Amino acid sequence: MRIAQISPLIFPVPPRDHGGTERVICDLSNGLVARGHDVTLFAAEGSRTLAKLKSQGPSVASEQNAPPSLPSAKECVMLDRVAACADNFDIIHCHTELYHAAVLRPWAHKLVMTIHWRADEQDRQLYFDHFDDLKVVAISAAQAASLPARNCLDVVHHGIPSDQLVLDDGSGGYCAFLGRLTDQKRPDRAIDIAKRVGMPILLGGTIDVGNPDYYFTEIEPLLNDHSKYVGPVTQEQKQGFLGKASVLLFPIDWPEPFGLVMIEAMACGTPVVAWRNGSVEEIIEDGVSGFIVSSLAEAAKAVARARTLDRARVRAAFERRFAQEHMVDGYLKAYRALLGASRTRDG
């Protein structure tokens, strides 16, 4: 298949200090190329990929004093370029936010999108009320539940290459938190949990640009010799940060659409203690790869239990469900279903 992957332009693919969207696009594109597909990636300058790169200029994050509308402007320009060559592709897979549905509507029969954010709020409901023929591959059943059934083509969980992170021993003796330092991710809960069980905690991630006050007012005052913020964690640093942790704390306070860091920890053999919200119950096998909790008291008890889990079994749970090849298989199945439906309509 000739497949176009359309990335947001905030960061290059893959990002250096951030996880999530661009990391998934990188692994999906490379996995599709490895299967022999002809993949073209539309992404920011500096992206690294096995696909054919169509560079769209500097990433938004690299621009100094950028106006608030710069991401939208760059995305519109990119989508116009995609439209100019849309007939060259069998599948156009957009990981962008909104505009592609309008710009690429003449190619709706081969257009699919992945939403890397929550899909249960008014904006998405309005969007899909109008674009009722736009097909979505949801990243979890929890996300799919908030989409109109007519729009949801399939559910495909994220995956990462099996050799990207390897089984480690958890010898650091600390709890880890990795993610945006924001109220949605609740690093304050993570600090509280670690304090309750008498363990040190290392917090990694970026201060959320959309909510920086949360870090300075809610997190910084809690930091001390036992609760340390180590700053952004690069892909190269994740092995040591996650692999040496006794447990990953994922105490979210929002309907997480997936939670890539959970499977990254599992790949290292590190069990996860996660809040019952969003996709968590799909990702964590309770008692195998970690524990699912609903309160601070439950979380504290779960940390002690998690430390007794067999790390090799945690790693095996990752390989069984979240290795890169499972994600690639899922998307190829979805692409073929979309093309099959298109041929049926065309008679």
Contacts in CASP RR format, 6 or more apart in sequence:
PFRMAT RR
TARGET T0000
AUTHOR 0000-0000-0000
METHOD contacts of the structure
MODEL  1
MRIAQISPLIFPVPPRDHGGTERVICDLSNGLVARGHDVTLFAAEGSRTL
AKLKSQGPSVASEQNAPPSLPSAKECVMLDRVAACADNFDIIHCHTELYH
AAVLRPWAHKLVMTIHWRADEQDRQLYFDHFDDLKVVAISAAQAASLPAR
NCLDVVHHGIPSDQLVLDDGSGGYCAFLGRLTDQKRPDRAIDIAKRVGMP
ILLGGTIDVGNPDYYFTEIEPLLNDHSKYVGPVTQEQKQGFLGKASVLLF
PIDWPEPFGLVMIEAMACGTPVVAWRNGSVEEIIEDGVSGFIVSSLAEAA
KAVARARTLDRARVRAAFERRFAQEHMVDGYLKAYRALLGASRTRDG
1 37 0 8 1.000
1 38 0 8 1.000
1 90 0 8 1.000
1 91 0 8 1.000
1 332 0 8 1.000
1 335 0 8 1.000
2 37 0 8 1.000
2 38 0 8 1.000
2 40 0 8 1.000
2 88 0 8 1.000
2 89 0 8 1.000
2 90 0 8 1.000
2 91 0 8 1.000
3 32 0 8 1.000
3 37 0 8 1.000
3 38 0 8 1.000
3 39 0 8 1.000
3 40 0 8 1.000
3 89 0 8 1.000
3 90 0 8 1.000
3 91 0 8 1.000
3 92 0 8 1.000
3 93 0 8 1.000
3 335 0 8 1.000
4 39 0 8 1.000
4 40 0 8 1.000
4 41 0 8 1.000
4 42 0 8 1.000
4 82 0 8 1.000
4 86 0 8 1.000
4 89 0 8 1.000
4 91 0 8 1.000
4 92 0 8 1.000
4 93 0 8 1.000
5 25 0 8 1.000
5 28 0 8 1.000
5 29 0 8 1.000
5 32 0 8 1.000
5 39 0 8 1.000
5 40 0 8 1.000
5 41 0 8 1.000
5 42 0 8 1.000
5 43 0 8 1.000
5 51 0 8 1.000
5 93 0 8 1.000
5 95 0 8 1.000
6 42 0 8 1.000
6 78 0 8 1.000
6 79 0 8 1.000
6 82 0 8 1.000
6 92 0 8 1.000
6 93 0 8 1.000
6 94 0 8 1.000
6 95 0 8 1.000
6 96 0 8 1.000
6 100 0 8 1.000
7 13 0 8 1.000
7 21 0 8 1.000
7 22 0 8 1.000
7 25 0 8 1.000
7 41 0 8 1.000
7 42 0 8 1.000
7 43 0 8 1.000
7 44 0 8 1.000
7 47 0 8 1.000
7 95 0 8 1.000
7 96 0 8 1.000
8 21 0 8 1.000
8 22 0 8 1.000
8 71 0 8 1.000
8 75 0 8 1.000
8 95 0 8 1.000
8 96 0 8 1.000
8 97 0 8 1.000
9 43 0 8 1.000
9 44 0 8 1.000
9 56 0 8 1.000
9 57 0 8 1.000
9 59 0 8 1.000
9 60 0 8 1.000
9 71 0 8 1.000
9 74 0 8 1.000
9 75 0 8 1.000
9 78 0 8 1.000
10 22 0 8 1.000
10 44 0 8 1.000
10 59 0 8 1.000
10 60 0 8 1.000
10 61 0 8 1.000
10 71 0 8 1.000
11 18 0 8 1.000
11 22 0 8 1.000
11 44 0 8 1.000
11 59 0 8 1.000
11 60 0 8 1.000
11 61 0 8 1.000
12 22 0 8 1.000
12 43 0 8 1.000
12 44 0 8 1.000
12 45 0 8 1.000
12 46 0 8 1.000
12 47 0 8 1.000
12 48 0 8 1.000
12 59 0 8 1.000
13 22 0 8 1.000
13 25 0 8 1.000
13 26 0 8 1.000
13 29 0 8 1.000
13 41 0 8 1.000
13 43 0 8 1.000
13 44 0 8 1.000
13 47 0 8 1.000
13 48 0 8 1.000
13 49 0 8 1.000
14 22 0 8 1.000
14 23 0 8 1.000
14 25 0 8 1.000
14 26 0 8 1.000
14 27 0 8 1.000
14 47 0 8 1.000
14 48 0 8 1.000
14 235 0 8 1.000
15 22 0 8 1.000
15 23 0 8 1.000
16 234 0 8 1.000
16 235 0 8 1.000
17 205 0 8 1.000
17 206 0 8 1.000
17 232 0 8 1.000
17 233 0 8 1.000
17 234 0 8 1.000
18 206 0 8 1.000
18 232 0 8 1.000
19 260 0 8 1.000
19 261 0 8 1.000
20 116 0 8 1.000
20 259 0 8 1.000
20 260 0 8 1.000
21 95 0 8 1.000
21 116 0 8 1.000
22 43 0 8 1.000
23 160 0 8 1.000
23 235 0 8 1.000
23 260 0 8 1.000
24 95 0 8 1.000
24 114 0 8 1.000
24 116 0 8 1.000
24 158 0 8 1.000
24 159 0 8 1.000
24 260 0 8 1.000
24 327 0 8 1.000
25 41 0 8 1.000
25 43 0 8 1.000
25 95 0 8 1.000
26 47 0 8 1.000
26 48 0 8 1.000
26 49 0 8 1.000
27 159 0 8 1.000
27 160 0 8 1.000
27 161 0 8 1.000
27 164 0 8 1.000
27 324 0 8 1.000
27 327 0 8 1.000
28 327 0 8 1.000
28 328 0 8 1.000
28 331 0 8 1.000
29 39 0 8 1.000
29 41 0 8 1.000
29 49 0 8 1.000
29 50 0 8 1.000
29 51 0 8 1.000
30 49 0 8 1.000
30 50 0 8 1.000
30 51 0 8 1.000
30 161 0 8 1.000
31 50 0 8 1.000
31 324 0 8 1.000
31 325 0 8 1.000
31 328 0 8 1.000
32 39 0 8 1.000
32 51 0 8 1.000
32 328 0 8 1.000
32 331 0 8 1.000
32 332 0 8 1.000
33 39 0 8 1.000
33 50 0 8 1.000
33 51 0 8 1.000
34 50 0 8 1.000
34 328 0 8 1.000
35 328 0 8 1.000
35 332 0 8 1.000
38 52 0 8 1.000
39 50 0 8 1.000
39 51 0 8 1.000
39 52 0 8 1.000
40 51 0 8 1.000
40 52 0 8 1.000
40 53 0 8 1.000
40 54 0 8 1.000
40 89 0 8 1.000
41 47 0 8 1.000
41 49 0 8 1.000
41 51 0 8 1.000
41 52 0 8 1.000
41 53 0 8 1.000
41 54 0 8 1.000
42 54 0 8 1.000
42 56 0 8 1.000
42 78 0 8 1.000
42 81 0 8 1.000
42 82 0 8 1.000
43 49 0 8 1.000
43 53 0 8 1.000
43 54 0 8 1.000
43 55 0 8 1.000
43 56 0 8 1.000
44 55 0 8 1.000
44 56 0 8 1.000
44 57 0 8 1.000
44 58 0 8 1.000
44 59 0 8 1.000
44 60 0 8 1.000
44 62 0 8 1.000
45 55 0 8 1.000
45 56 0 8 1.000
45 57 0 8 1.000
45 58 0 8 1.000
45 59 0 8 1.000
46 55 0 8 1.000
46 59 0 8 1.000
47 53 0 8 1.000
47 55 0 8 1.000
54 81 0 8 1.000
56 74 0 8 1.000
56 77 0 8 1.000
56 78 0 8 1.000
56 81 0 8 1.000
57 74 0 8 1.000
60 66 0 8 1.000
60 70 0 8 1.000
60 71 0 8 1.000
60 74 0 8 1.000
63 70 0 8 1.000
72 99 0 8 1.000
75 96 0 8 1.000
75 97 0 8 1.000
75 99 0 8 1.000
76 99 0 8 1.000
76 103 0 8 1.000
79 96 0 8 1.000
79 99 0 8 1.000
79 100 0 8 1.000
79 103 0 8 1.000
79 104 0 8 1.000
80 103 0 8 1.000
82 92 0 8 1.000
82 100 0 8 1.000
82 103 0 8 1.000
82 104 0 8 1.000
83 103 0 8 1.000
83 104 0 8 1.000
83 106 0 8 1.000
83 107 0 8 1.000
86 92 0 8 1.000
86 104 0 8 1.000
86 106 0 8 1.000
86 107 0 8 1.000
87 107 0 8 1.000
89 110 0 8 1.000
90 110 0 8 1.000
90 335 0 8 1.000
90 339 0 8 1.000
91 110 0 8 1.000
91 112 0 8 1.000
91 335 0 8 1.000
91 338 0 8 1.000
91 339 0 8 1.000
92 104 0 8 1.000
92 107 0 8 1.000
92 110 0 8 1.000
92 111 0 8 1.000
92 112 0 8 1.000
93 112 0 8 1.000
93 113 0 8 1.000
93 114 0 8 1.000
93 331 0 8 1.000
93 335 0 8 1.000
94 100 0 8 1.000
94 104 0 8 1.000
94 111 0 8 1.000
94 112 0 8 1.000
94 113 0 8 1.000
94 114 0 8 1.000
95 113 0 8 1.000
95 114 0 8 1.000
95 116 0 8 1.000
96 113 0 8 1.000
98 127 0 8 1.000
100 111 0 8 1.000
100 113 0 8 1.000
101 111 0 8 1.000
101 113 0 8 1.000
101 127 0 8 1.000
101 131 0 8 1.000
101 134 0 8 1.000
104 111 0 8 1.000
105 131 0 8 1.000
108 133 0 8 1.000
108 134 0 8 1.000
109 338 0 8 1.000
109 342 0 8 1.000
109 345 0 8 1.000
110 338 0 8 1.000
110 339 0 8 1.000
110 342 0 8 1.000
111 134 0 8 1.000
111 135 0 8 1.000
112 135 0 8 1.000
112 136 0 8 1.000
112 137 0 8 1.000
112 153 0 8 1.000
112 334 0 8 1.000
112 335 0 8 1.000
112 338 0 8 1.000
113 134 0 8 1.000
113 135 0 8 1.000
113 136 0 8 1.000
113 137 0 8 1.000
114 136 0 8 1.000
114 137 0 8 1.000
114 138 0 8 1.000
114 139 0 8 1.000
115 124 0 8 1.000
115 136 0 8 1.000
115 138 0 8 1.000
115 139 0 8 1.000
115 143 0 8 1.000
115 257 0 8 1.000
116 139 0 8 1.000
116 257 0 8 1.000
116 258 0 8 1.000
117 257 0 8 1.000
118 124 0 8 1.000
118 143 0 8 1.000
118 146 0 8 1.000
118 254 0 8 1.000
118 255 0 8 1.000
118 257 0 8 1.000
119 136 0 8 1.000
119 138 0 8 1.000
119 143 0 8 1.000
119 146 0 8 1.000
119 147 0 8 1.000
119 257 0 8 1.000
120 146 0 8 1.000
120 255 0 8 1.000
124 146 0 8 1.000
124 147 0 8 1.000
128 134 0 8 1.000
128 147 0 8 1.000
128 148 0 8 1.000
128 151 0 8 1.000
131 151 0 8 1.000
132 148 0 8 1.000
132 150 0 8 1.000
132 151 0 8 1.000
133 150 0 8 1.000
134 151 0 8 1.000
135 151 0 8 1.000
135 152 0 8 1.000
135 153 0 8 1.000
135 338 0 8 1.000
136 147 0 8 1.000
136 151 0 8 1.000
136 152 0 8 1.000
136 153 0 8 1.000
137 153 0 8 1.000
137 154 0 8 1.000
137 155 0 8 1.000
137 156 0 8 1.000
137 331 0 8 1.000
137 334 0 8 1.000
138 144 0 8 1.000
138 147 0 8 1.000
138 152 0 8 1.000
138 154 0 8 1.000
138 155 0 8 1.000
138 156 0 8 1.000
139 155 0 8 1.000
139 156 0 8 1.000
139 157 0 8 1.000
139 158 0 8 1.000
139 257 0 8 1.000
139 258 0 8 1.000
139 279 0 8 1.000
140 155 0 8 1.000
140 157 0 8 1.000
140 257 0 8 1.000
140 258 0 8 1.000
140 278 0 8 1.000
140 279 0 8 1.000
140 282 0 8 1.000
140 283 0 8 1.000
141 155 0 8 1.000
141 279 0 8 1.000
141 282 0 8 1.000
142 255 0 8 1.000
142 256 0 8 1.000
142 257 0 8 1.000
142 278 0 8 1.000
142 279 0 8 1.000
142 281 0 8 1.000
142 282 0 8 1.000
143 155 0 8 1.000
143 257 0 8 1.000
143 258 0 8 1.000
143 278 0 8 1.000
143 279 0 8 1.000
144 152 0 8 1.000
144 155 0 8 1.000
146 255 0 8 1.000
153 334 0 8 1.000
153 337 0 8 1.000
153 338 0 8 1.000
154 330 0 8 1.000
154 333 0 8 1.000
154 334 0 8 1.000
154 337 0 8 1.000
156 327 0 8 1.000
156 330 0 8 1.000
156 331 0 8 1.000
156 334 0 8 1.000
157 258 0 8 1.000
157 282 0 8 1.000
157 283 0 8 1.000
157 321 0 8 1.000
157 322 0 8 1.000
157 326 0 8 1.000
157 327 0 8 1.000
158 258 0 8 1.000
158 259 0 8 1.000
158 260 0 8 1.000
158 263 0 8 1.000
158 322 0 8 1.000
158 327 0 8 1.000
159 263 0 8 1.000
159 322 0 8 1.000
159 323 0 8 1.000
159 324 0 8 1.000
159 326 0 8 1.000
159 327 0 8 1.000
160 260 0 8 1.000
160 263 0 8 1.000
160 264 0 8 1.000
160 267 0 8 1.000
160 322 0 8 1.000
160 323 0 8 1.000
160 324 0 8 1.000
161 323 0 8 1.000
161 324 0 8 1.000
162 267 0 8 1.000
162 319 0 8 1.000
162 323 0 8 1.000
162 324 0 8 1.000
164 235 0 8 1.000
164 267 0 8 1.000
165 238 0 8 1.000
165 239 0 8 1.000
165 242 0 8 1.000
165 243 0 8 1.000
165 264 0 8 1.000
165 267 0 8 1.000
165 268 0 8 1.000
166 239 0 8 1.000
166 267 0 8 1.000
166 268 0 8 1.000
167 268 0 8 1.000
167 269 0 8 1.000
167 311 0 8 1.000
167 312 0 8 1.000
167 315 0 8 1.000
168 239 0 8 1.000
168 240 0 8 1.000
168 242 0 8 1.000
168 243 0 8 1.000
168 244 0 8 1.000
168 268 0 8 1.000
168 269 0 8 1.000
168 270 0 8 1.000
168 311 0 8 1.000
169 243 0 8 1.000
169 244 0 8 1.000
169 311 0 8 1.000
170 243 0 8 1.000
170 244 0 8 1.000
170 245 0 8 1.000
170 246 0 8 1.000
170 268 0 8 1.000
170 270 0 8 1.000
170 311 0 8 1.000
171 244 0 8 1.000
172 244 0 8 1.000
172 245 0 8 1.000
172 246 0 8 1.000
173 199 0 8 1.000
173 200 0 8 1.000
173 244 0 8 1.000
173 245 0 8 1.000
173 246 0 8 1.000
174 194 0 8 1.000
174 199 0 8 1.000
174 200 0 8 1.000
174 201 0 8 1.000
174 202 0 8 1.000
174 244 0 8 1.000
174 245 0 8 1.000
174 246 0 8 1.000
175 190 0 8 1.000
175 193 0 8 1.000
175 194 0 8 1.000
175 197 0 8 1.000
175 199 0 8 1.000
175 200 0 8 1.000
175 201 0 8 1.000
175 202 0 8 1.000
175 245 0 8 1.000
175 246 0 8 1.000
175 247 0 8 1.000
175 248 0 8 1.000
175 249 0 8 1.000
175 303 0 8 1.000
176 201 0 8 1.000
176 202 0 8 1.000
176 203 0 8 1.000
176 204 0 8 1.000
176 241 0 8 1.000
176 242 0 8 1.000
176 245 0 8 1.000
176 247 0 8 1.000
176 248 0 8 1.000
176 249 0 8 1.000
176 265 0 8 1.000
176 270 0 8 1.000
177 185 0 8 1.000
177 187 0 8 1.000
177 190 0 8 1.000
177 191 0 8 1.000
177 201 0 8 1.000
177 202 0 8 1.000
177 203 0 8 1.000
177 204 0 8 1.000
177 248 0 8 1.000
177 249 0 8 1.000
177 250 0 8 1.000
178 203 0 8 1.000
178 204 0 8 1.000
178 205 0 8 1.000
178 233 0 8 1.000
178 238 0 8 1.000
178 241 0 8 1.000
178 242 0 8 1.000
178 248 0 8 1.000
178 261 0 8 1.000
178 264 0 8 1.000
178 265 0 8 1.000
179 185 0 8 1.000
179 187 0 8 1.000
179 204 0 8 1.000
179 205 0 8 1.000
179 206 0 8 1.000
179 261 0 8 1.000
180 205 0 8 1.000
180 206 0 8 1.000
180 207 0 8 1.000
180 208 0 8 1.000
181 187 0 8 1.000
181 203 0 8 1.000
181 204 0 8 1.000
181 205 0 8 1.000
181 206 0 8 1.000
181 207 0 8 1.000
181 208 0 8 1.000
181 214 0 8 1.000
181 215 0 8 1.000
181 219 0 8 1.000
181 229 0 8 1.000
182 208 0 8 1.000
182 210 0 8 1.000
182 211 0 8 1.000
182 214 0 8 1.000
182 215 0 8 1.000
183 211 0 8 1.000
183 214 0 8 1.000
183 218 0 8 1.000
183 253 0 8 1.000
184 252 0 8 1.000
184 253 0 8 1.000
184 254 0 8 1.000
185 251 0 8 1.000
185 252 0 8 1.000
185 253 0 8 1.000
186 251 0 8 1.000
186 252 0 8 1.000
186 253 0 8 1.000
186 275 0 8 1.000
187 203 0 8 1.000
187 219 0 8 1.000
188 218 0 8 1.000
188 219 0 8 1.000
188 222 0 8 1.000
189 249 0 8 1.000
189 251 0 8 1.000
189 253 0 8 1.000
189 275 0 8 1.000
189 296 0 8 1.000
189 299 0 8 1.000
190 201 0 8 1.000
190 203 0 8 1.000
190 249 0 8 1.000
190 251 0 8 1.000
191 201 0 8 1.000
191 203 0 8 1.000
191 219 0 8 1.000
191 222 0 8 1.000
191 227 0 8 1.000
192 296 0 8 1.000
193 201 0 8 1.000
193 249 0 8 1.000
193 251 0 8 1.000
193 273 0 8 1.000
193 296 0 8 1.000
193 299 0 8 1.000
193 300 0 8 1.000
193 303 0 8 1.000
194 200 0 8 1.000
194 201 0 8 1.000
194 226 0 8 1.000
194 227 0 8 1.000
194 249 0 8 1.000
194 303 0 8 1.000
195 226 0 8 1.000
195 227 0 8 1.000
196 296 0 8 1.000
196 299 0 8 1.000
196 300 0 8 1.000
197 300 0 8 1.000
197 303 0 8 1.000
197 304 0 8 1.000
198 226 0 8 1.000
199 246 0 8 1.000
199 303 0 8 1.000
200 225 0 8 1.000
200 226 0 8 1.000
200 227 0 8 1.000
200 228 0 8 1.000
201 226 0 8 1.000
201 227 0 8 1.000
201 228 0 8 1.000
201 249 0 8 1.000
202 228 0 8 1.000
202 230 0 8 1.000
202 241 0 8 1.000
202 245 0 8 1.000
203 219 0 8 1.000
203 227 0 8 1.000
203 228 0 8 1.000
203 229 0 8 1.000
203 230 0 8 1.000
203 231 0 8 1.000
204 229 0 8 1.000
204 230 0 8 1.000
204 231 0 8 1.000
204 232 0 8 1.000
204 233 0 8 1.000
204 241 0 8 1.000
205 231 0 8 1.000
205 232 0 8 1.000
205 233 0 8 1.000
206 231 0 8 1.000
206 232 0 8 1.000
207 215 0 8 1.000
208 214 0 8 1.000
208 215 0 8 1.000
219 229 0 8 1.000
220 229 0 8 1.000
223 229 0 8 1.000
230 241 0 8 1.000
233 241 0 8 1.000
238 264 0 8 1.000
239 268 0 8 1.000
240 268 0 8 1.000
242 248 0 8 1.000
242 261 0 8 1.000
242 264 0 8 1.000
242 265 0 8 1.000
242 268 0 8 1.000
242 270 0 8 1.000
243 265 0 8 1.000
243 268 0 8 1.000
243 269 0 8 1.000
243 270 0 8 1.000
245 265 0 8 1.000
245 268 0 8 1.000
245 270 0 8 1.000
246 270 0 8 1.000
246 303 0 8 1.000
246 306 0 8 1.000
246 307 0 8 1.000
247 270 0 8 1.000
247 271 0 8 1.000
247 272 0 8 1.000
247 273 0 8 1.000
247 303 0 8 1.000
247 306 0 8 1.000
247 307 0 8 1.000
248 261 0 8 1.000
248 262 0 8 1.000
248 265 0 8 1.000
248 270 0 8 1.000
248 271 0 8 1.000
248 272 0 8 1.000
248 273 0 8 1.000
249 272 0 8 1.000
249 273 0 8 1.000
249 274 0 8 1.000
249 299 0 8 1.000
249 303 0 8 1.000
250 259 0 8 1.000
250 261 0 8 1.000
250 262 0 8 1.000
250 272 0 8 1.000
250 273 0 8 1.000
250 274 0 8 1.000
250 275 0 8 1.000
250 280 0 8 1.000
251 273 0 8 1.000
251 274 0 8 1.000
251 275 0 8 1.000
251 299 0 8 1.000
252 274 0 8 1.000
252 275 0 8 1.000
252 277 0 8 1.000
252 278 0 8 1.000
252 280 0 8 1.000
253 275 0 8 1.000
253 277 0 8 1.000
254 277 0 8 1.000
254 278 0 8 1.000
255 277 0 8 1.000
255 278 0 8 1.000
256 277 0 8 1.000
256 278 0 8 1.000
256 279 0 8 1.000
256 280 0 8 1.000
257 278 0 8 1.000
257 279 0 8 1.000
258 279 0 8 1.000
258 283 0 8 1.000
259 279 0 8 1.000
259 283 0 8 1.000
262 272 0 8 1.000
262 274 0 8 1.000
262 280 0 8 1.000
262 283 0 8 1.000
262 284 0 8 1.000
263 283 0 8 1.000
263 318 0 8 1.000
263 322 0 8 1.000
265 271 0 8 1.000
265 272 0 8 1.000
266 272 0 8 1.000
266 289 0 8 1.000
266 314 0 8 1.000
266 315 0 8 1.000
266 317 0 8 1.000
266 318 0 8 1.000
266 322 0 8 1.000
267 315 0 8 1.000
267 318 0 8 1.000
267 322 0 8 1.000
268 315 0 8 1.000
269 311 0 8 1.000
269 312 0 8 1.000
269 314 0 8 1.000
269 315 0 8 1.000
269 318 0 8 1.000
270 311 0 8 1.000
270 314 0 8 1.000
271 289 0 8 1.000
271 290 0 8 1.000
271 291 0 8 1.000
271 306 0 8 1.000
271 307 0 8 1.000
271 309 0 8 1.000
271 311 0 8 1.000
271 314 0 8 1.000
272 284 0 8 1.000
272 289 0 8 1.000
272 290 0 8 1.000
272 291 0 8 1.000
272 306 0 8 1.000
273 290 0 8 1.000
273 291 0 8 1.000
273 293 0 8 1.000
273 299 0 8 1.000
273 302 0 8 1.000
273 303 0 8 1.000
273 306 0 8 1.000
274 280 0 8 1.000
274 283 0 8 1.000
274 284 0 8 1.000
274 290 0 8 1.000
274 291 0 8 1.000
274 292 0 8 1.000
274 293 0 8 1.000
275 292 0 8 1.000
275 293 0 8 1.000
275 294 0 8 1.000
275 299 0 8 1.000
276 292 0 8 1.000
276 293 0 8 1.000
276 294 0 8 1.000
280 292 0 8 1.000
281 292 0 8 1.000
283 322 0 8 1.000
284 290 0 8 1.000
284 291 0 8 1.000
284 292 0 8 1.000
285 317 0 8 1.000
286 292 0 8 1.000
287 305 0 8 1.000
287 309 0 8 1.000
288 309 0 8 1.000
288 313 0 8 1.000
288 314 0 8 1.000
288 317 0 8 1.000
289 309 0 8 1.000
289 313 0 8 1.000
289 314 0 8 1.000
289 317 0 8 1.000
289 318 0 8 1.000
290 302 0 8 1.000
290 306 0 8 1.000
290 309 0 8 1.000
290 314 0 8 1.000
291 302 0 8 1.000
291 305 0 8 1.000
291 306 0 8 1.000
293 299 0 8 1.000
293 302 0 8 1.000
END
